[in-house]
């Protein structure tokens, strides 16, 4: 049976935790700095490919209204479990 996950080739993409992954160490500070300069806090943000929800959570902590979508059921499950802010994932 083909599901959206298998047709996208991500059926075996697994997340082990809700925290930062190694690319966040160098990409997220640059992104957040640019965002702060150009987008006011309280603005809406939408993340495509939200993964384990780490970036959604960081943006919400900074005061953005965030929604994210993620095709991996495992990623969504981890993100929802880790979110205590009611992020829309």
C-alpha positions as CSV (number, residue, x, y, z in Angstrom):
1,X,0.0,0.0,0.0
2,X,1.3,3.4,-0.9
3,X,1.0,6.2,1.7
4,X,2.0,9.8,1.4
5,X,5.1,9.0,3.5
6,X,6.2,6.1,1.3
7,X,5.6,8.0,-1.9
8,X,7.7,10.9,-0.7
9,X,10.5,8.5,0.3
10,X,10.4,9.5,4.0
11,X,8.8,6.4,5.5
12,X,12.1,5.6,7.2
13,X,13.0,9.1,8.3
14,X,13.1,8.9,12.0
15,X,13.3,11.5,14.8
16,X,14.7,10.4,18.1
17,X,14.0,13.5,20.1
18,X,12.4,16.9,20.0
19,X,15.7,18.9,20.5
20,X,18.0,20.6,18.0
21,X,19.6,18.5,15.3
22,X,23.2,19.2,14.2
23,X,22.3,21.7,11.4
24,X,20.5,23.9,13.9
25,X,23.8,24.8,15.6
26,X,24.9,26.9,12.7
27,X,21.8,27.6,10.7
28,X,19.3,28.6,13.3
29,X,21.2,31.6,14.8
30,X,21.7,33.1,11.3
31,X,18.0,32.6,10.5
32,X,16.7,34.0,13.8
33,X,18.9,37.0,13.5
34,X,17.6,37.8,10.0
35,X,14.1,37.2,11.1
36,X,14.4,39.5,14.0
37,X,15.6,42.3,11.7
38,X,12.8,41.9,9.1
39,X,9.8,40.4,10.8
40,X,8.1,41.8,13.9
41,X,7.4,39.6,16.8
42,X,3.8,38.5,16.9
43,X,3.8,37.9,13.2
44,X,2.5,34.7,11.7
45,X,5.1,32.1,10.7
46,X,4.7,28.9,8.8
47,X,7.3,26.1,8.6
48,X,7.1,23.5,5.8
49,X,9.0,20.4,6.8
50,X,8.8,21.1,10.6
51,X,10.5,17.8,11.4
52,X,10.6,17.3,15.2
53,X,9.2,20.8,15.8
54,X,12.4,22.4,17.2
55,X,12.3,25.5,14.9
56,X,8.5,25.9,15.5
57,X,9.2,25.8,19.2
58,X,12.1,28.3,19.0
59,X,10.0,30.7,16.9
60,X,7.1,30.4,19.4
61,X,9.4,31.2,22.3
62,X,10.4,34.4,20.5
63,X,6.8,35.5,20.2
64,X,5.9,34.5,16.7
65,X,2.5,32.7,16.0
66,X,3.7,29.5,14.4
67,X,2.2,26.7,12.5
68,X,4.2,23.8,10.9
69,X,3.5,20.9,8.6
70,X,5.5,17.7,8.5
71,X,4.9,14.5,6.4
72,X,6.6,12.2,8.9
73,X,4.1,10.9,11.4
74,X,7.0,10.2,13.8
75,X,8.2,13.8,13.6
76,X,4.7,15.2,14.2
77,X,4.2,12.9,17.2
78,X,7.5,14.0,18.8
79,X,6.8,17.7,18.1
80,X,3.3,17.5,19.6
81,X,4.5,15.6,22.7
82,X,7.3,18.1,23.3
83,X,5.1,21.2,22.8
84,X,3.7,22.7,26.0
85,X,2.8,25.9,24.2
86,X,0.0,24.5,22.0
87,X,2.0,25.0,18.8
88,X,0.0,24.2,15.7
89,X,1.9,21.2,14.3
